[in-house]
Amino acid sequence: MSAAQDNVTGSSQVTSEHLESFSYDDKITRQFMTATVVWGMVAFLAGIYIALQLVVPALSLNLEFLTFGRLRPLHTNAAIFAFAGNSIFAAIYYSTQRLLKTRMWSDTLSQLHFWGWQLIIVLAAVTLPLGITQSREYAELEWPIDLLIALVWAGFFGVNFFMTLVVRRERHIYVAIWFYIATIITVAILHIFNNLVFPTGLFKSYSIYAGVQDAFMQWWYGHNAVAFFLTTPFLGLMYYFLPKAANRPVFSYKLSILHFWSLVFIYIWAGPHHLHYTAVPEWASSLGMIFSVMLWMPSWGGMINGLLTLRGAWRKVTEDPVLKFFVVGITFYGMSTFEGPMLSVKAVNSLSHYTDWTIAHVHSGALGWNGFMTFGMIYWLLPRVFQTQLYSKKLAEWHFWLGLIGILLYIIPIYGVGVYQGLLWFAMNSKGQLMFPNFIETTVNLAPFYWIRALGGLCFLGGASMMSYNFYKTWASRPSTYEVPVYQAAPLSKDYQEPAVEGSKLETVVNVAKKLDVFTRLGWHRGWEGRPIYFSIWVTIAVIAASLFEIIPTFLIRSNVPTIASVKPYTPLELAGRDIYVAEGCYNCHSQMIRPIVAETIRYGEYSKPGEFVYDHPFQWGSRRIGPDLAREGGRQSHLWHLIHFRNPGDYIKGSIMPNYPHFEQQDLNFNTIPERVKAAYYLGAPYPDEVLENSIEVAKAQAKQIADEIAQQEGPTGLEGKKVVALIAYIQRLGTDISKTEEPSAEGEADKAEPAEAAVGNEMGDQE
């Protein structure tokens, strides 16, 4: 089957009296296209604003809801789920109906999906700047919104899509539909299992996973959200819209099959490569690296299939801006899917991780692959869904070149910055000392590159603005009433039998060779394509099997997360301070994970152990260092130092790009919420004694009074015992201190001192008690 054909039968071509008449719902496509353009502009503007904050921190205006830590999740969610999300829905609704020769099963579910998704985006835009967040990358939204996402994705979108498969009039499903199936199933699984939480209120919850296990689940989700939200649906888009725009069939059907199944099976294993040299078990990150390297082959299979579809049509690329966008988009896909496996190799990752190299990699894929494929699709769809001429082809050409220049201006300097950062962090002299011992020395010279990055973002935004204007003018020239063409096609025959697979024509070979010959001709797959529910079951099995092989050992084998006897639960006040840290999105700039690399242990201290994080719900290891690692920050500075640092970091540390947080001193800490925090931690495994559970407010106030008094003794302000800043200081001063403690003597009064915490490692959770 070729997507170069409209895949629909006109009434003049069929004479059977059993034909059914139908029309397509293009209204839903127009709605999602419009949302794509609107939310895309929001995402790009937010990205430029936070990019400028890295060189002009004062742009936060001392307003807590405009800080980098709160707005970066807004930018990423807007780019991924609002811009890219709406674009894939536009693509799916338009192409699915035509590929299956049927209208969507339910117009009502289509509308519920559209308005439900826009509501989710609005809720995200409101809650994230307010600090209502789970503080887990790409999964920041709190539990009520997560429930709404599950309802809209599975209940509205999923049911509508799969019921459309059931009532289709085309027997065999085309390759684009395969990728849509994988997207819908896998995203549902990822979202549900990664967001299992313990709610303590309408706007607060705690992940049921902790530490190492939470990191596993998060990057099983995070990596595969990129795979099955930003890759597979866009590949489906490519397989439909590229052949249509080029008027050429897909290059290779067999390569499509190999591309699809190897991608679906291999991608799901690769998440742990985000956790190299961290506290996760070595076998897990090695497994992630192996499958990530393997992922290069099917990814490039898709790129090759896309580019070779244009064989014989390259002249059209020079004339058609739609094909220009598609060609560059697919090229960026190839670049990103080569670089991703390379970055998963441990030797490379040791340099790249936590640096801006990763930021450049992500944006080359997001802007080049997702952005340009979306733009190409929109320009192709505009005259078709609005039933008019594109307002300006020349403006689309200008958009292409300005957008491409913007991407290059963005990624090239940031690639350089990333390598530069990594080399500075690891640089040591002949005496084994760090050449740049103060972290700020590795950041003060980055501003020129960040300015170029911001210029690139402005160019990309300028191109998107041209598209928005082109979109508006095309829409304005639409007819007063849209034509609704009526098509006819026969329903699927219930008596249809799939033709038998032809036997091997090989002679004088063993039977195994003959069977292999039959298998490699892939006739069996043709039968699967005629049974989409059966096909979907196999997709589900592939995804779940790969996920379980990776996750189950970490949850069942306790030796993978050895416990440390001296690691105790956070105090009630420290829990409150940790929640402030989480709400501010501090993980966006600071990591809490010291890798067993010489330069890091010299700079930060003893490398991080798995048992240190057993009470961290959620984990806060981070994935980027704009500021120094905080894993061993506790006790390094006085309480007063932290207080003054929060007021104006740039004045206190010359060159710091951290926002000001003076409001921490003014805002009251709500002690009445502490009991629910403590109870949640207790239910999730923290062994609090009864006196803490029953008197958590008094315990918290006593520690707050002690810290406030010490600040006053250090010649700081008085009367801070009821302010948020004291809780946050309590949490930061706790970080990394348990590892250096010794066990307390037993209740029987044994005189023997315990061994250092590093040596007191056990395999039972009871060791912590």
N, C-alpha and C positions, 0 to 999 in steps of 0.2 A: 504494500500500500504506500502511496506517495502523498506527502502533505502538500506537494505542489499542485495537486488537484483539490477542488473544494470539498470533495468527499460527500457530495450531496446530489441526489438525483432529481432533476427537473421533471415536471409532469409530462413534458413532451417526449421524454426518453423511455417511459415505461407505459405499457398498455394493460397491465394486469388490473382486474377489477378489485383486487384486494389491497390496493395502495392506500396508505394512510397519509393524511395531510397534516402538516405541522409548520410552525414558524420558529424563529430563534428569538431569544430574549436578549437583545443588545442593550437594553436599558441598564442592566446590572453591570455590563462592561463599561458603559459610559460613566456610571457612578464610581466604580473603582479606579478608572483612569483619572477622573477629576481629583479623587482623594489622593492618588499617587502624586500628582503635581503639587497639590496644596501642602501635603505633609512633607514632600521632598524639600520644598523651600524652607519649611520650619527646621527640618533636620540639618540642612546645609547652613542656615543662619546660626543655629545653636553651635554647630561645629566650629564655625569661624569665631564666634564669641569666646568659646573656651580656649581655642588656639591662641587668641590674642591675650587671654589671661595669663598664659605662660610667659609672656614678655612684659605685660602690664598688669600685675596682680591687682592693682587698684581698681580695675574694671569691675570687680565684685562689689564695689561701692559699700563695703562693710555690711552688706546684707546677706544674712545666712542662706537665703534661698537662691542667691546668685553665685555662690562659691563653686569652684571647679569640681569639688567632690560631689556636689549635688547635681550639677548640670551635665557632667559627663555621662551618667547613666541616662539622662533625658535625651542627650544627643544619640547615644548608641541605640536606645529603644526606638527613637523616632526614625533613625536610618534603617534599622533592621525590620521592625514590625509595622511601622507606618508607611515609609516609602517603599521598601522592598516588598513588604507584605501585601499592600494594596496592589502593587504591580503584578505579583504572581496571581492574585485573585482575578484581576482583569484578564490576564493571559489564559487562565484555566477556564473561566466562564465562557470566553469567546471560542477557544479552540475545542473544548470538550464537546460542546453542542454540535459543532460541525464534523468532528471526527466520529461521533456516535450517531449522527443523523437524527437527532432528537433535541427537543427543548429540555432545559433542566427540569428535573422531576417536579420541583415545587418552586414557583415564583415567590411564594410567601417565605420559604426557608432562605431563598436567595436574598430577599430584603432583610430578613432577620439577621442574616450573616453580615450584610453590609453595615447596617446601623449598629449592630452589636459590636462589630470590630472598631467602628469609629468611637463608640462609647468607651471601649477599652483604652484606646489611644488618648482620649481626653482625660480619663482617670489617671493614666500614667503621667500625663503632662501636669496634672495637679498634684499628685501625691509625691512624685520624686523630688521636686524642688522643696517640698515641705519636710523632707527627711523621712518619709514613710517608705521604708525599703527593707528588703531582706539582705541587702548588701552582698549579693552573689551575682557575678557578671552574667549579663543577658537574662537573668532571672530575678531581677530586683523587685518586681511587683509583689505586693502583699497578698495574703491568701484570699480575700474576697474577690480581687481582680483575677487571681489565678483560677478560681472556680468559674468566673465568667468566661475566661479564655477557653477552659475545657468545654463549657456549654456551647460557645459559639463555634469553636473549631470542630469538635466531634459531633455535637448535637445538631447544629444547623448546617455547617459546611460539609462535614463528613457524611452525614445521612443523605443529604441532597446529592452529593457526588456519587455515592455508591448506589443509590436508588436510580440515578440516571444511567449508570452502567447496566442495571438490571433491565431497564425499559429501552435500551438502545436498539437501533435498527441496523447497525453495522456489526457483522459477526465478529470480526477480529479487531482487537484494540491495537491502535498504532503506538509507536514507541513513546511519544509524548505522554500518552495516558499511563504508561508504565511508571514514568518518573513522578507523575501526579499521585499515583497510588502509593508509591514509596514515601512521598512527602507527607501525605495525610496520615498514614499509619504510624510512621516513625516519630513525627513531631508529637502526636498524641501520647505515645509511650514515653518519650523523653520528658514532656511537660508534666505528666501526672506523677511519675516516680521521682523526679528531681524536686518536686514541690510538696512532698509530704512533710507537713509541719505540725507543730503543737501551738495552736492559737491561744493567746492570752487576752485578746481584745479585738476590736474591729480593725485596728490598724497595727497590730503587733503579733508576731509569731516567731517561733524558733524552729529551725530545721531539726527533724528527728535524728539526723545524722550528725556526727561530731568529728572534728579534726580530720584525720586521714580518710575516714570513710566519707565524710562530707566532701573532701577534695576530689575523691574518686567520682562521686555522683555528680558533682558540679561540672567536672571536665568531661565526663561521659556525656552529660547534657550539652555543655558549652561548645565542645568541638563538633558534636553532631547537630547542634542547632545551625552551625555554619554549613555542615554537610547537607542537611535535609530541609533547611529553610532558605539558604542562600546559594545552594548548588543544584540539588536535584530538580526543584521546580524551574529554575532558570535553564537547565538542560532540556527540560520538557519544552520550555518556551523556544529554545534554540531549534529543537527538532521540528517544531511546527512552523514558526515564523520565518526562519532563515530559508527553507526551501520555497515557501510561498513568495518571499520577497525576491528570490533569485530565479524563481520559476524553474527549479531544478529538483529532481528527486534526491533524497538523502543518499550519500555516497555508498554506504555499505550497511545492509540489513544485518549481516552477521556481526559486524563490528558493533552495531547498536546493542545486540544481545550481550556480547562479551562486556561491553562498556557498562551496561546496566547492572548485570548480576554481580560482577566483580566489585563495582563501586558500592552497591548496597551491602554486600557482605564484608568487605574490607574496611570501609570507612568507620564502622561502628567500633572497631577495636582501637582506633588510633588516639583516643582522648588522653591517655596517660603521658603522651609525649609533652604535654603542657606542664608536667610535674617532674621533669628530670632533675636529679640531684636534690630533690626535696625529701621529706620524711616518708614518702610512700615506699613500699617494698621495691627493691631493685628489679625483681622479675617483672613487675607491672610496667614500669617505665620502659624497660627493654622490649617488652612485648609491644607496647605502643609505638616504639621506634621502628621495629621490624615491619609492622603493618602500615605505618606511615610511609616508609620507603616503598613498600609494595604498591601503595596507593598511586604512586606516580604513573604506573603503566595504564590502568584503566582511565585515569584522568586525561592523559594524553591521547588515549584512544578516542575519547569524546571530542577533544580539540581537533584531532586529525579528521574525524568524521565530519565535523562542522566545516572546516576550511576546505576540504576536498569536495564538499557539496557544491562549492562555487566553481568547480572545474568547468571551463567553457563559458563562464559568466564573469570573469574578472574585469572585462571591459565595463560591465555595468557598475562595478564597484566605484569606478572613477566618476560616474555620473549620478549615482543614487546615494544620498546621505544615509538612507536607512541601512544599506549594505555596508557603508563605511562604519557606522556605529556597531553593526554586528561583527564585522571582521576584527575591529580593534577590541571589542568586548571579548570575543573568543580568544584572541591573542593574549589578553591579560589573564584569562582563565588558564591558559597554558603556562604563562609565567608564574602565576600564583601557585599552581599545582605542581610545579617543579620546585619552587622555593620552599613550599610547605614541607615536603619530605626532607629537603636538605636541612631545614631548621630543626627537624626532629632528630637528626643525628646528634648524639650526645656531645661530641667534640665541638660542633658548631653551636649547639644550644647553650653550652656553658658560657659562650661569649655573648650570644644574642639575647638570652632570656633576661627579662626585666629592663631591657633597653628599648629605645625608640625604633630599633630595627623591626621589632614585632609590629609596632604601630604602622610603619611604612608598608610592611607586608600585608597587613589587614586592609589598609586603605587602597593599595593597588588592586586588590580583589574587589573591594566594595565599590570603589569609584569606577574602576575600569571594567570589571566583569558585570557586576550587578547594575551599576549606573548606566553604562553604555548599552547593555542589552535592553534595559527598560526604555531608554530614550529611543532606540531603534524601533522597538515594538510600538511605542506611542505614535511615532511619526507614521508608521505603516497603518495603524488603526484609525488615526484621526479622520482621513477622508472616508473611510468605510463605515465607521459607526455614526459619524455626523452627516454622512451622505452629501458631502460637498467636496470642493477642492481644498487641498492644504493651502493655507493662507500664503506662506512664503517658503519655497524650497531653498532660496538663498539664505534666509535666516537660519534654517536648519543646518546648512553648510557651515555658517559662522559658529553656530552652537557646537558643532563637531570639533572644529579646530580650536576654539577657545577652551572647550572642556578638556581636550587632549593636552593642550599646553598646561592647563591647570593641574591635571593629574601629574604630569612630569615635574612641574615646579613643586608639587607637594612631596612626591615620594623620593626624588633624587637626593635633596638635602637631608631628608630624615633618614634615609639609608646611611648616609655619611655620618650623621649624628649618632645613630645607633652603634655603628662600629667604633666610632670615637669614644663613646661612653664606655663600652665594654673594655676597650684597651686601657683607658684611664683607670678604671676600677681595678684592673689586674696588674697595672704597672708596678714593678718592684725594682729596687736598685740592687747593686752587687752585694749589699749587706743583708739582703732579705727583708728590707723595710719597704713599706708602701711609699711610692713616689708622690702620691696624692692622698695623704691619710684623712684629710677632712673631706667629707662628701661634697660640700659646696664647691670645692675646687674642680669637681668634675662636671659642674652644671653652669658655672658663671660665663663660660664662653659659647654657650649654645644659642644665645638670643638671635644672632644674625640668621642662623638657619631656621629658627622658628618664625622669623619675619618672612623669609622666603616661602615657608610652608603656608603662612597666612595669605600671602599674595596668590599662591596657587589655589587656595580655597576660594578666594575672591573671584578668580578667573572661572573656576568651576561653577560658582554661584551665578556669575554673569551669563554663562552659557545656559544654565537652567532657567534664568530669568527670560532669556530669549525664547526658550521653549514654552514657558508659561504664556508669554505674549502671543506666540504663534498658536498655541492651544486656544487661547481666548478668542482670537480673531477668526480662527477656523470654526469654533463653536458659534460665534456670532453670525456666521454666514450660512448656518444650517437652514434647511427648509422649515416652514412653519409646522408641517406635519411630516413625521418620518414615514417612509414607505415600510411596510412589513411584508416582505416577500413570503409567499406560501410555497412550500416544497412538498413533494410526495415521495414516499419510499415504502417498500413492502416491510411488514414486520418480520422479525426473525422466525424462521421455520422451526417448529418443534421437532420435526423429523430429520433435521440436518445431521449428517454424519461426517466427521472429519475424514478426509481421504487418508487411506493407509500410507504409512511412510514407506517409500520405495526401498527395496532391499539393495544391498551392496552389489556393484557390478565388478568388483575386484575378483580376480581369479588367481589360482595358485598361491593363495595366502592363507594363513591360519584363521580360524573363526574369530579370534579376538580382534584381529585387524579388520575384519569385515564389520564387526559390531562397532568398532571405533569409527570406521568410515561412515556408517549410518548415523551414529551419534553426532559426529562433527558437521554433518549437513544440517543439523538443527531442525529437522522436520518435527521433532517432538515439541519444540517450542511453539510452533505454529498452532498446535492443539491447545497449549496453555493460553495463547492469545485469544482463543475463542471461548475461554472459561475464565472471565476476569475475577470472579470471587475465589476460585481455586488459585489463580495467579496471586491474588492478594494474600491468601493464606500462606503461600510460600514466601512472600516478601516478609510477612510477620514472623515466620519461623526463622528466617535468616537473621533478622534484626535482633530478635529475642535471644537466639542461641549465642550469637557473638557477644551480646551484652552480658549474659549470665556467665560465660566462661571468664570474663574479665572481672566481674563484680563479686560473684559468690565467694571466691577464695578469701577476699579481704574481709568479708563479713563473718565467715565461718572459722577461719584459722586465726586464732588469737595471737599466735607468734608474729603475725604480720603487723600487729599494733601492740608491741610490748609496753606494759605500763611501768610507771616510775613511782615509787612509794612516796616520795616527797611532794609530788604534784597534787595539790588540793584544789577543791572548787573555789571559785571566786567568792569573795565576801559579798554581802548584799549591796554595799556601796560600789564595789568594783563591778558588779553586774550592771548597775545603773550607768556607771561610767562607760562600760563596754557598749551599752546600747546607744549612748551618745556618739561614740566612735563610729558605730555602724551607721547611724542616721546621717552622719556627716560624710559618709562615703570615703573614709580615709584610706581604704584599700586601693582606691584609684591612684594614689600617689606613693603610698608606703607599703612595703612588704613586711611580713612577719615570718620570714623563713630564711635562715642562714644556711647556705649550702656548704657541704664539706669540700670547699675549695680554699686553698691556703690564703689567698688575698682576702676572702670574705671572713674567715675566722680571725685573721689579724685585725681587720677593720671593725668587726662587730662582736666577736667572741665565739664561744663554743657553738659548734654547728647544732642545728635543731634536731630534736629526737621525736619520734612518733608519739611517745607517751606524754609529751608536754601538752598535747592538744585535745585530750580526751574529754574536756569539759567545754570545748569551743563550739557553740551552736549559734551561728554558722562559723566555719573556719574563716580566717582573715589573712591568708598567705599572700594575697595580691598577685598581680602579674606584671607590674611596672614599678620602677623606682624613679619618681621625680624627686622624692626626698629619700633620706636614708632608711635602711631597714630598722624596724623597731623591736625585733624579736628579743633583744637583750637590753632594752632601753631602761627597764626598771632600776632605780637607784643610781643611775649615772649622773643625774642632775638633781638639784634641790627642788623642792616644791615651788619655791619662789621663781626659780629659773623658768619652769614650765608656765607659770602664771604670766610672767612678762612676755615670754615667747608667744603665747596665744594672742596677746594684745596686738603686737605688730612684729611678726617674724622678720620682715625685711629690714627694719631698723635694728633689730637685735642681732641678726646674722646677715652681714652684708652680702647681697646677691641672692637671698632667699626669694623664691617665687611662691611661697606658701601664702594663702589668703590670711587676712586678719580675722580673729575671732574674739573681738572685745565683748560680744554679747554673752559669752559664757559667764562673765563676772556679774552681769546684770540679771540673768534669767534664774528664776527659782527652780530648784530641783523638787519635783513632786514625789515626796517620800511615800505617799499613799499607794503608788504603783509598785513599790518594791516587793511587797509580799507576793504578788502574782508572778513577778520575775523569779523570785526564789523558789516558789512552788513549781514553776515550769522547769527550772533547772533540776529540781529534786525528782520530778517525774521522769526526766530524761537521763537520770543516773547519777546526779551529784549527791554524795552521801552527807547531807546536812544533818546535824544533830537536832533534836527537838527544840532546844532553846533558841536556835537560829530560826527554825521554821515558825515558831510561835512569836518571836520577838524581833523579827527582821528589821522593822523600822527603827527600833531602839538601837540595835547593833549598828545599823547604817549611820544613824545620827552620832553615835559615839565615835566611829571612825572619822566621820566628817569633822567633828569638833577637834579631834586630835590633829588632823591635817591643817585645819584652819588656824589652830593655835601655833603650829610649827611655822606656817607662813608668816604669822604675826611676829614670831620670835626672830625670823630672818629679815625683819624690818619691812615686811610687806603690809598690805592693807588688812584691816580687821573685819570681823563679821561676815566671813565668807562661808560659814559652815552650812548654810542653806542654799548655796548656789551650785549650778551645774559644773562650774570649773573644778570644784573640789572632787566631785565624783569622777570626772575625766582624769584628773591627776592621780586619783587612787588607782584607776585601771592602768594607766601608763606606768606608774611606779611598780606595778605588780609584774609587768611583762618580763618574762625570762628569768625571774628570780628563783622560782621553785627548783630549777635544775641544780643550783649551787647550795641548796639547803641540805641538812642532814635529818634523818628520821628522828622523831621524838622518842624518848625512852618509853618502854612499854608500861602499862598500868600497874604491873607488879613491882615497879620501881627498879627495874634492872639497871645496873650502873653502866653497862657497856654502851658506849656511844655507837650510833649507827654509822654505816658506811656512807660515803658521799652518794648523792642521789644518782649520779651517772651509773654507779655500780649496783645500785639497788633496783635492778630491773627484774620484774616478774612477768609471768604470763597470765595471771589471773586478775580479774577486775578487783577482787577482794584485797589485792596488795595495796590499793589506794586507801583503804580504810585502816 
